[in-house]
Structures are given as C-alpha cells and as structure tokens.
Amino acid sequence: GLGVWLAERKGGGIVSDKSIRIAGDDSTSDIEEYMRRQHNILIGERTAEEIKIEVGAAITNLEDPPPPFAVRGRDLLSGIPKEILITHDEVATALDKTIAKIEEANLSALASTPPELSADIYKTGIYLAGGGSMLRGLNLRIQEKTKLPVHVADNPLRAVALGTSIALKNIGRYQFLIKD
C-alpha cells in the first residue's frame, strides 16, 4: 500500500496525521476487473499481482516500458483457458481510479501543511515509500499533479519498517496518534 503522511524533516515529528491508505488490494482488484471487462478473461489475485509487478504502471508514456506480459486465465464466454498479452498502457488505464485517489490524498495533505514545512517540501520534494511507490511512473504522475519533485525511497518496503521502528522507539513523542 501507500500512505500519505507529512513529517517535519528537521524536528522529526509528524505535523499532519491526515492519511489515506491505498491498499495493494485496491489495485489488484482494479486489474482483475479490467481483465474481466476488457478481455473477457477471469484471473485470480495472484495473477493480478504478477501483472502489477511485471507491467504495472501509473502512466502510459514511460521512458523504458516493460515488454508485454502473457496472462493466462479462463475465457468467460467459452470457459476454456486462454492466454493474452497485456501492456503497461492497459495496466495504467486499469489503475487510473486508484491512482487518482493517491493524487487527491497528496493534495489534501499538502493543503493542510504548515508554511514552514511547505517551504521545506518545496526545496526537498516529496518522498514515496511502501510497496505502492514502486509502481512505474507513479512519482512522475504525482510530480505532474503537484508540480513538486517526487522521489521514491531507496528501499521503499524497508523504509516503512524502519520508520515504524523509529516511531516505536520514540512512542512517547507519538502518543497523540494512538486512538483509544
């Protein structure tokens, strides 16, 4: 998934706890539905995940697009297994609604940001972490929407675990985030 949190860089505290969780399940079901609607083929969750990994994209105009990916599933009309090729363009189309939610969450979080942090974000940009941030072109799409530089963390999956570890070690500083 991908969450939107704004953290004060120098002070290390969270200044906005407004967050929207865009789960990987949302994008997986988007792909399953697209395959059903556009290609009359039934695929499972595991195949949808493979599609996301192999040809997943947030934009159609990638500099180095992945090659088409062979997808096997059951033809909804005949019931017979079949194989089709799917491209990153199609996946970008399938994921458009979910990615629009991510864009809106970013804009909403930025709108409630204190001026000092806004200045810092303007200079350093936005950093994406989590599995969703690994989607090809997501950083470029958010950059286009926000007009700010957008970077993907060096190791986005580990960055989330590391951040959680730091928060747990400093639980007293983040006590206000815990809801009863």
KADA-V333699 format. One line per field, one symbol per residue. phi: phi as a letter, one per 20 degrees, with the letter a starting at -180 (. if undefined). Layout:
phi = ???
This chain:
phi = .bddcddfffemeedcdfbcedfffffffgfgfgfffeclceceffffffgfffcfbeceeefcfffgdfddaeffeenefbccecdfgffgffegfffffffffffffffdefgffgfffffendddbngffefgnffffffffemdfcdeggcgffgffffffffffdgffdgfeedf
